Amino acid sequence: MVTIREILRNYKLLGAIKPTARALSCAKGTVKRIVRFAREAGILEGELPSESQLNSAWKARKKRASKPSSALEPLRENIQALLQADIPLVRIQELLAERHGWSGHYETLKRFTRPFREDRKVCVRLEVSPGEEAQVDFGYLGLHEDPQAGRRRKVWLFLMTLSHSRHFYAEMVYTQDLYTWIACHRRAFEFFGGVPKKIILDNLKTAVVKAALYDPLVNRSYLECAGHYGFVLSPCRVATPQHKGKVERSVGYVQKSFWAGRAFLTLSEGNSQLREWVLNHAGLRDHGTTHQQPRVAFEMVEKQALKPLPHQPFSLVAWKEAKVHPDCHVTVEGSYYSVPHRFRGLTLLIRLTDNLVQAFHNHELVASHNRSFRKGSRSTVKDHYPPEKLAFLEHTPQWCLRESSRIGEATHELMRQILLGRHPLDGLRKAQAILRLAKSYLPQRMEAASKRALYYETFTYQSLKNILQQGLDQKPLPEDPRAEEASQTFAFARPIGDFLDASAHKNQLQEETSWK
């Protein structure tokens, strides 16, 4: 308006368009347009109006020169009322069609309501006290050649920005899993030397299981981490990243000022460069909002306001659900851990720490194992099996031999023949069944039945069972024919000397014949 008023003032003094344009160093077309506007508005004659009056006249001219009014103009009040009720535009379009028969396009409605919606977009910048708040986020940086994996991998940036000083901790990682998320928190707190009172975070699945405006469901491990360090979790509203704008802006700053054009062999080397850059470059820059050096503001003011670190760092904990398989084991991170057989088919809550795997049912600890990091390994507690299954596992060949020796020598020998004899079939199951017979029969009968089985060289379970059931163990065994033959004596018809003399006479005759 100052420029328009100046053009009109010079035009009234000089009385022509060309001298006015030359005096003000502007285009003749601009002067001509302004003069035409003044004539049409009736303000060129007499004393020039004030700036506010010129502004009102100019807006009225623009409104007259604008496009014809929209077909939605008669429904303006209805649309404004619906917008005030926080009804989405898609639903407003449906209501206009139902109530007023409007059949226009969604883009038309969006264009017509843009001024109303922009008027409602009023933001409030929140400034917090030192040590009060930190904002965390993951941001994508780019691809990097991982020498260990032998391929290009995505690199993510973890950032924790202190809201007061704008000093931040940054770390590059390959994954966004729960272990990485919590480990980065732990290293960030150690970097700052303290803990802020509140953490503002996005609704990423690693931390927030179920996003909600009033009752978000946060990952149980992350809650334990918050309890250990004593900070409060405050997830943002869904789809409102501007609520953590301080860390969002820091992600873009690191992308453009550190990542772009920088090379490093390993991620560890890159993180060393990133840490030095955060301290000596980003930390000492003049921040565009606070106009202070973030690192200096942190060390001078905010560091003292942070909560002290606990005596022990947080032990990384992860919670998972796992179903108990028919073999009484659950599968966790590719390894197998046993639980009591009564939970077969149920889903248990599994707690993983750096060195333990614990299984819970209804908040009760039911099994605990040392954690194995080798996939496919099995950790089994034999007492977790049912008694009948456990008996088979415990009744080894050595156990069978030891138990049979307590019954007697014959039973032990029979068991040795079954287990250690040259038979093509595995005799363990048979040996276990024979020893179960000892629960129904006295040791004397078992010993006698074993002697009979050894005598007839029969080593089957059914034969020994028949001997006991038919009472054959109580009958005496027949005499061994070989033993009878060994005990008999025989008499010769002629004395043994006769055979010796005849042999000597024959040898003498053969010698005499040979000399002749």
C-alpha positions as CSV (number, residue, x, y, z in Angstrom):
1,M,0.0,0.0,0.0
2,V,2.9,2.4,0.6
3,T,4.1,1.8,-3.0
4,I,0.6,2.4,-4.4
5,R,0.2,5.6,-2.4
6,E,3.6,6.8,-3.6
7,I,2.8,6.1,-7.2
8,L,-0.5,8.0,-7.0
9,R,1.2,11.0,-5.2
10,N,3.9,11.3,-7.9
11,Y,1.3,10.9,-10.6
12,K,-0.8,13.8,-9.2
13,L,2.4,16.0,-9.1
14,L,3.8,15.2,-12.5
15,G,0.4,14.7,-14.3
16,A,1.6,11.9,-16.7
17,I,2.4,8.2,-16.6
18,K,5.9,8.3,-18.3
19,P,7.5,10.9,-16.0
20,T,6.0,9.1,-12.9
21,A,7.5,5.7,-14.0
22,R,10.9,7.4,-14.7
23,A,10.9,9.2,-11.3
24,L,10.1,6.0,-9.4
25,S,12.2,3.6,-11.6
26,C,9.2,1.3,-12.2
27,A,7.4,0.0,-15.3
28,K,5.0,2.2,-17.1
29,G,2.4,-0.7,-17.1
30,T,2.5,-0.7,-13.3
31,V,1.9,3.0,-13.1
32,K,-0.9,2.7,-15.6
33,R,-2.6,-0.1,-13.7
34,I,-2.4,1.8,-10.4
35,V,-3.9,4.9,-12.0
36,R,-6.7,3.0,-13.6
37,F,-7.5,1.4,-10.2
38,A,-7.6,4.9,-8.5
39,R,-9.9,6.3,-11.2
40,E,-12.3,3.3,-10.9
41,A,-12.3,3.6,-7.1
42,G,-12.9,7.4,-7.2
43,I,-9.9,8.2,-5.1
44,L,-7.7,9.9,-7.7
45,E,-9.4,13.3,-7.3
46,G,-8.9,15.3,-4.1
47,E,-6.7,14.3,-1.2
48,L,-5.2,10.8,-1.2
49,P,-6.8,8.3,1.2
50,S,-4.9,6.6,4.1
51,E,-3.1,3.3,3.7
52,S,-6.0,1.4,5.4
53,Q,-8.5,2.9,3.0
54,L,-6.3,2.1,0.0
55,N,-6.0,-1.5,1.3
56,S,-9.8,-2.0,1.6
57,A,-10.3,-0.5,-1.9
58,W,-7.6,-2.8,-3.4
59,K,-9.1,-5.9,-1.8
60,A,-12.5,-5.0,-3.1
61,R,-11.0,-4.7,-6.6
62,K,-9.3,-8.1,-6.4
63,K,-12.5,-9.7,-5.2
64,R,-14.4,-8.2,-8.2
65,A,-11.7,-9.4,-10.6
66,S,-11.7,-12.9,-9.2
67,K,-13.3,-15.9,-10.8
68,P,-17.0,-16.5,-10.4
69,S,-18.1,-17.7,-7.0
70,S,-18.1,-21.5,-6.4
71,A,-21.2,-23.6,-6.4
72,L,-20.4,-24.3,-2.8
73,E,-20.8,-20.6,-1.8
74,P,-24.5,-21.1,-0.8
75,L,-23.3,-23.9,1.5
76,R,-20.5,-22.0,3.1
77,E,-22.0,-21.8,6.6
78,N,-22.9,-25.5,6.6
79,I,-19.4,-26.4,5.5
80,Q,-17.8,-24.2,8.2
81,A,-20.0,-25.8,10.9
82,L,-18.9,-29.3,9.8
83,L,-15.2,-28.3,9.8
84,Q,-15.6,-26.8,13.3
85,A,-16.9,-30.3,14.4
86,D,-13.6,-31.9,13.2
87,I,-15.4,-33.9,10.5
88,P,-13.0,-35.1,7.7
89,L,-13.5,-33.7,4.2
90,V,-14.3,-37.1,2.8
91,R,-17.3,-37.3,5.2
92,I,-18.3,-33.7,4.5
93,Q,-18.4,-34.5,0.8
94,E,-20.8,-37.4,1.6
95,L,-23.0,-35.2,3.8
96,L,-23.2,-32.5,1.2
97,A,-24.4,-35.1,-1.3
98,E,-26.9,-36.6,1.1
99,R,-28.4,-33.4,2.5
100,H,-28.0,-30.8,-0.4
101,G,-27.6,-32.9,-3.5
102,W,-24.1,-31.6,-4.2
103,S,-22.3,-33.9,-6.7
104,G,-19.0,-32.0,-7.2
105,H,-15.5,-33.4,-7.0
106,Y,-13.5,-33.8,-3.8
107,E,-10.7,-31.5,-5.1
108,T,-13.4,-28.8,-5.6
109,L,-14.4,-29.1,-1.9
110,K,-10.7,-29.2,-0.8
111,R,-9.9,-26.0,-2.8
112,F,-13.0,-24.2,-1.5
113,T,-12.3,-25.1,2.2
114,R,-8.6,-24.4,2.1
115,P,-8.9,-20.9,3.5
116,F,-11.0,-22.1,6.4
117,R,-8.7,-25.0,7.2
118,E,-5.5,-22.8,7.0
119,D,-7.0,-20.4,9.4
120,R,-7.3,-23.2,11.9
121,K,-3.7,-24.3,11.5
122,V,-2.3,-22.2,14.3
123,C,0.8,-23.8,15.9
124,V,2.3,-23.0,19.3
125,R,6.0,-23.4,19.9
126,L,6.7,-25.1,23.2
127,E,9.8,-24.3,25.0
128,V,10.7,-26.5,28.0
129,S,13.0,-26.1,31.0
130,P,16.5,-27.6,31.1
131,G,16.5,-31.4,31.5
132,E,12.7,-31.6,31.1
133,E,12.4,-33.3,27.8
134,A,14.2,-35.2,24.9
135,Q,12.9,-36.2,21.6
136,V,13.9,-39.5,19.9
137,D,13.5,-40.8,16.3
138,F,14.9,-43.1,13.6
139,G,15.7,-41.5,10.2
140,Y,16.8,-43.1,7.0
141,L,20.3,-42.0,5.7
142,G,21.0,-44.2,2.7
143,L,22.9,-47.4,1.6
144,H,26.3,-48.5,2.8
145,E,28.5,-51.5,1.8
146,D,28.7,-53.7,4.8
147,P,32.0,-55.6,4.6
148,Q,30.8,-58.3,7.0
149,A,27.6,-59.1,5.1
150,G,29.2,-58.5,1.8
151,R,26.3,-56.5,0.5
152,R,24.8,-53.0,0.6
153,R,22.5,-52.4,3.5
154,K,20.2,-49.6,4.6
155,V,21.7,-47.3,7.3
156,W,19.3,-45.7,9.8
157,L,20.1,-42.8,12.1
158,F,19.1,-42.8,15.7
159,L,18.8,-39.4,17.2
160,M,18.0,-38.1,20.7
161,T,17.7,-34.3,20.9
162,L,17.5,-32.4,24.2
163,S,14.6,-29.9,23.7
164,H,16.1,-27.1,25.7
165,S,19.7,-26.9,24.5
166,R,19.2,-28.7,21.1
167,H,22.3,-30.7,21.8
168,F,21.8,-34.2,20.4
169,Y,23.2,-37.8,20.4
170,A,23.5,-39.5,17.0
171,E,24.3,-43.1,16.0
172,M,24.1,-45.0,12.7
173,V,22.7,-48.5,12.8
174,Y,21.6,-51.2,10.4
175,T,18.4,-52.3,12.1
176,Q,15.5,-50.7,14.0
177,D,14.7,-53.7,16.3
178,L,14.1,-53.5,20.0
179,Y,17.6,-54.4,21.1
180,T,19.0,-51.6,18.9
181,W,16.4,-49.1,20.1
182,I,17.1,-49.7,23.8
183,A,20.9,-50.0,23.4
184,C,20.9,-46.6,21.6
185,H,18.9,-45.1,24.5
186,R,21.5,-46.5,27.0
187,R,24.4,-45.1,25.0
188,A,22.7,-41.7,24.6
189,F,22.1,-41.3,28.3
190,E,25.8,-42.2,28.9
191,F,26.8,-39.6,26.3
192,F,24.8,-36.9,28.1
193,G,25.8,-38.1,31.5
194,G,22.2,-38.0,32.7
195,V,18.6,-38.7,31.9
196,P,15.8,-36.3,30.9
197,K,12.5,-36.4,32.7
198,K,10.4,-37.1,29.6
199,I,11.0,-38.8,26.2
200,I,8.9,-37.7,23.3
201,L,8.7,-40.4,20.6
202,D,6.9,-41.4,17.4
203,N,4.6,-44.4,17.2
204,L,7.1,-46.7,15.7
205,K,6.3,-50.4,16.1
206,T,9.6,-51.1,18.0
207,A,8.4,-49.0,20.9
208,V,4.7,-48.6,20.7
209,V,2.7,-51.8,20.2
210,K,-0.6,-50.1,19.7
211,A,-0.9,-46.4,19.0
212,A,-3.8,-44.5,20.7
213,L,-4.5,-40.9,21.6
214,Y,-5.2,-41.5,25.3
215,D,-4.1,-45.1,26.1
216,P,-1.2,-46.2,23.9
217,L,0.2,-49.7,24.4
218,V,4.0,-49.5,24.8
219,N,6.4,-52.3,24.4
220,R,7.0,-54.0,27.8
221,S,10.7,-54.0,27.5
222,Y,10.7,-50.3,26.7
223,L,8.6,-49.7,29.8
224,E,11.1,-51.6,31.9
225,C,13.9,-49.4,30.4
226,A,11.9,-46.3,31.3
227,G,11.4,-47.6,34.9
228,H,15.1,-48.4,35.3
229,Y,16.2,-44.9,34.2
230,G,13.2,-43.0,35.6
231,F,11.9,-41.2,32.6
232,V,8.3,-40.8,31.4
233,L,7.2,-42.0,27.9
234,S,5.1,-39.6,25.8
235,P,4.2,-41.0,22.4
236,C,3.0,-38.4,19.9
237,R,-0.4,-38.3,18.3
238,V,-0.7,-40.5,15.2
239,A,0.5,-38.8,12.0
240,T,1.7,-35.6,13.8
241,P,5.5,-35.6,13.5
242,Q,5.5,-31.9,14.0
243,H,4.9,-32.6,17.7
244,K,8.6,-33.7,17.9
245,G,9.8,-31.1,15.4
246,K,13.2,-30.6,17.2
247,V,14.4,-34.1,16.5
248,E,12.8,-34.2,13.0
249,R,14.8,-31.1,12.1
250,S,17.9,-32.6,13.4
251,V,17.5,-35.7,11.2
252,G,17.5,-33.6,8.1
253,Y,20.4,-31.6,9.4
254,V,22.6,-34.7,9.8
255,Q,21.5,-36.0,6.4
256,K,22.7,-32.9,4.6
257,S,25.6,-31.8,6.7
258,F,27.2,-35.1,7.7
259,W,26.1,-38.0,5.6
260,A,26.2,-36.3,2.2
261,G,29.5,-36.7,0.5
262,R,31.2,-38.6,3.4
263,A,32.8,-42.1,3.0
264,F,33.9,-44.6,5.6
265,L,34.7,-48.3,5.5
266,T,32.8,-49.7,8.4
267,L,29.8,-48.5,10.4
268,S,32.0,-48.3,13.5
269,E,34.4,-46.0,11.8
270,G,31.4,-43.9,10.6
271,N,30.0,-43.6,14.1
272,S,33.4,-42.4,15.4
273,Q,33.4,-39.7,12.7
274,L,29.8,-38.9,13.6
275,R,30.5,-38.5,17.3
276,E,33.4,-36.1,16.6
277,W,31.2,-34.1,14.2
278,V,28.4,-33.8,16.7
279,L,30.8,-32.5,19.4
280,N,32.9,-30.2,17.4
281,H,30.7,-29.1,14.5
282,A,27.0,-29.5,15.2
283,G,27.5,-28.8,18.9
284,L,29.3,-25.5,18.2
285,R,27.2,-24.1,15.4
286,D,24.9,-21.1,15.9
287,H,21.5,-22.7,16.2
288,G,18.9,-21.0,14.0
289,T,16.2,-20.9,16.6
290,T,18.0,-20.5,19.9
291,H,21.0,-18.5,18.4
292,Q,23.2,-20.4,20.9
293,Q,25.8,-23.1,20.5
294,P,24.0,-26.3,21.5
295,R,26.9,-28.0,23.2
296,V,27.8,-24.9,25.2
297,A,24.2,-24.4,26.3
298,F,24.1,-28.0,27.3
299,E,27.3,-27.9,29.4
300,M,26.5,-24.6,31.0
301,V,22.8,-25.1,31.8
302,E,21.1,-28.4,30.9
303,K,23.6,-31.0,32.0
304,Q,23.2,-30.1,35.6
305,A,19.4,-30.4,35.3
306,L,19.4,-34.0,34.0
307,K,18.6,-36.8,36.4
308,P,21.7,-38.8,37.4
309,L,22.4,-42.2,35.8
310,P,21.6,-45.3,37.8
311,H,24.5,-47.3,39.3
312,Q,24.0,-50.1,36.8
313,P,23.2,-49.7,33.1
314,F,19.9,-51.3,32.0
315,S,20.2,-54.9,31.0
316,L,18.6,-55.3,27.6
317,V,15.3,-57.2,28.0
318,A,13.0,-58.4,25.3
319,W,9.5,-59.9,25.7
320,K,8.1,-62.4,23.2
321,E,5.2,-64.8,23.0
322,A,5.9,-68.5,22.2
323,K,3.6,-71.5,21.9
324,V,4.6,-74.7,23.7
325,H,5.2,-77.5,21.2
326,P,4.2,-81.2,21.8
327,D,7.9,-81.9,22.7
328,C,7.5,-79.5,25.7
329,H,9.8,-76.9,24.2
330,V,9.3,-73.3,23.0
331,T,11.2,-71.8,20.1
332,V,13.0,-68.5,21.0
333,E,15.4,-66.8,18.6
334,G,15.9,-70.1,16.7
335,S,16.8,-72.1,19.9
336,Y,14.7,-74.5,21.9
337,Y,13.9,-74.3,25.6
338,S,11.9,-76.8,27.7
339,V,8.9,-75.9,29.9
340,P,6.7,-78.1,32.1
341,H,4.6,-80.5,30.1
342,R,1.3,-79.2,31.6
343,F,1.7,-76.1,29.4
344,R,1.7,-78.0,26.2
345,G,-0.3,-76.2,23.5
346,L,-0.5,-72.9,25.5
347,T,1.2,-69.6,24.6
348,L,3.7,-68.3,27.2
349,L,5.3,-65.0,27.7
350,I,9.1,-65.2,27.2
351,R,11.5,-62.8,28.8
352,L,15.0,-62.5,27.2
353,T,18.0,-60.9,28.9
354,D,21.6,-60.9,28.0
355,N,22.1,-64.4,29.6
356,L,18.7,-65.7,30.6
357,V,15.5,-67.0,28.9
358,Q,12.5,-67.1,31.3
359,A,9.0,-68.4,30.6
360,F,5.9,-66.9,32.4
361,H,2.3,-68.1,32.6
362,N,-0.1,-65.7,34.2
363,H,2.8,-63.7,35.6
364,E,4.3,-66.8,37.2
365,L,7.8,-68.0,36.4
366,V,7.5,-71.6,35.1
367,A,10.9,-72.2,33.5
368,S,14.3,-70.5,33.3
369,H,17.3,-71.4,31.1
370,N,20.7,-70.0,30.3
371,R,20.4,-68.2,27.0
372,S,22.0,-69.8,23.9
373,F,23.0,-67.7,20.9
374,R,23.5,-70.7,18.6
375,K,20.4,-71.4,16.5
376,G,19.2,-75.0,16.7
377,S,20.6,-75.6,20.2
378,R,18.3,-77.3,22.8
379,S,18.2,-76.6,26.5
380,T,16.2,-79.3,28.3
381,V,15.3,-79.9,31.9
382,K,14.3,-83.6,32.2
383,D,11.7,-82.9,35.0
384,H,9.7,-80.9,32.5
385,Y,8.7,-84.2,30.7
386,P,5.8,-86.4,31.9
387,P,6.8,-89.2,34.3
388,E,6.3,-92.0,31.7
389,K,8.4,-90.1,29.1
390,L,11.0,-89.2,31.7
391,A,11.4,-92.9,32.6
392,F,12.4,-93.8,29.1
393,L,15.0,-91.1,29.0
394,E,16.5,-91.9,32.4
395,H,16.5,-95.7,32.0
396,T,19.7,-96.0,30.0
397,P,21.6,-99.3,29.3
398,Q,23.9,-98.5,32.3
399,W,20.9,-98.0,34.5
400,C,19.4,-101.3,33.4
401,L,22.6,-103.2,34.1
402,R,22.9,-101.6,37.5
403,E,19.3,-102.4,38.5
404,S,19.5,-106.0,37.2
405,S,22.7,-106.6,39.3
406,R,20.6,-105.8,42.4
407,I,18.2,-108.6,41.6
408,G,20.8,-111.3,41.1
409,E,23.6,-112.7,39.0
410,A,21.4,-114.5,36.5
411,T,19.2,-111.5,35.9
412,H,22.3,-109.4,35.4
413,E,23.7,-111.9,32.9
414,L,20.4,-112.0,31.0
415,M,20.4,-108.2,30.8
416,R,24.0,-108.2,29.6
417,Q,23.2,-110.6,26.9
418,I,20.2,-108.5,25.8
419,L,22.0,-105.1,25.8
420,L,25.6,-106.1,24.9
421,G,25.0,-109.3,23.0
422,R,25.5,-109.6,19.3
423,H,21.9,-108.9,18.3
424,P,20.9,-106.7,15.4
425,L,18.0,-105.2,17.3
426,D,18.3,-102.5,20.0
427,G,17.5,-104.2,23.3
428,L,17.0,-101.1,25.5
429,R,13.2,-101.1,25.3
430,K,13.1,-104.9,26.0
431,A,15.4,-104.5,29.0
432,Q,13.3,-101.8,30.4
433,A,10.2,-103.9,30.0
434,I,11.9,-106.9,31.8
435,L,12.9,-104.7,34.7
436,R,9.2,-103.6,35.0
437,L,8.4,-107.2,35.7
438,A,10.5,-107.0,38.8
439,K,7.7,-104.7,40.2
440,S,5.3,-107.6,40.1
441,Y,7.5,-110.6,41.0
442,L,9.9,-111.2,43.9
443,P,13.6,-111.1,43.2
444,Q,13.9,-114.9,43.8
445,R,11.4,-115.6,41.0
446,M,13.0,-113.1,38.6
447,E,16.4,-114.8,39.3
448,A,15.0,-118.3,38.7
449,A,13.2,-117.2,35.5
450,S,16.4,-115.6,34.3
451,K,18.3,-118.9,34.9
452,R,15.7,-120.8,32.8
453,A,15.9,-118.2,30.0
454,L,19.7,-118.5,30.0
455,Y,19.5,-122.3,30.0
456,Y,17.3,-122.4,26.9
457,E,19.1,-119.3,25.4
458,T,15.8,-117.4,24.9
459,F,16.2,-113.7,25.3
460,T,12.7,-112.3,24.5
461,Y,10.5,-110.4,26.8
462,Q,7.5,-112.6,26.1
463,S,9.3,-115.8,26.9
464,L,10.4,-114.5,30.3
465,K,6.9,-113.2,31.0
466,N,5.5,-116.7,30.1
467,I,7.9,-118.4,32.4
468,L,6.8,-116.2,35.3
469,Q,3.1,-116.4,34.5
470,Q,3.1,-120.2,34.1
471,G,5.2,-120.7,37.1
472,L,8.0,-122.5,35.2
473,D,10.5,-120.7,37.2
474,Q,9.5,-122.8,40.2
475,K,10.3,-126.1,38.4
476,P,13.8,-127.5,38.5
477,L,15.9,-127.4,35.3
478,P,16.8,-130.7,33.6
479,E,20.3,-132.0,33.9
480,D,22.7,-130.7,31.3
481,P,23.7,-133.7,29.0
482,R,27.1,-132.3,28.4
483,A,27.7,-132.2,32.1
484,E,26.7,-135.9,32.4
485,E,29.1,-136.9,29.6
486,A,31.9,-135.1,31.3
487,S,31.3,-136.9,34.6
488,Q,31.3,-140.5,33.0
489,T,34.4,-142.9,33.1
490,F,35.2,-145.6,30.6
491,A,37.2,-149.0,31.1
492,F,39.5,-150.4,28.3
493,A,39.2,-154.1,27.2
494,R,43.0,-154.4,27.1
495,P,45.7,-152.8,29.2
496,I,47.1,-149.7,27.8
497,G,50.6,-151.2,27.9
498,D,49.7,-153.7,25.2
499,F,49.1,-150.9,22.8
500,L,52.3,-149.2,23.7
501,D,54.4,-152.4,23.3
502,A,52.9,-153.2,19.9
503,S,53.7,-149.7,18.7
504,A,57.3,-150.0,19.8
505,H,57.7,-153.5,18.1
506,K,56.4,-152.1,14.8
507,N,58.8,-149.2,14.8
508,Q,61.7,-151.7,15.4
509,L,60.8,-153.8,12.4
510,Q,60.6,-150.7,10.1
511,E,64.2,-149.7,11.1
512,E,65.6,-153.2,10.4
513,T,64.0,-153.3,7.0
514,S,65.4,-150.0,6.0
515,W,69.1,-151.1,6.8
516,K,68.7,-154.1,4.6
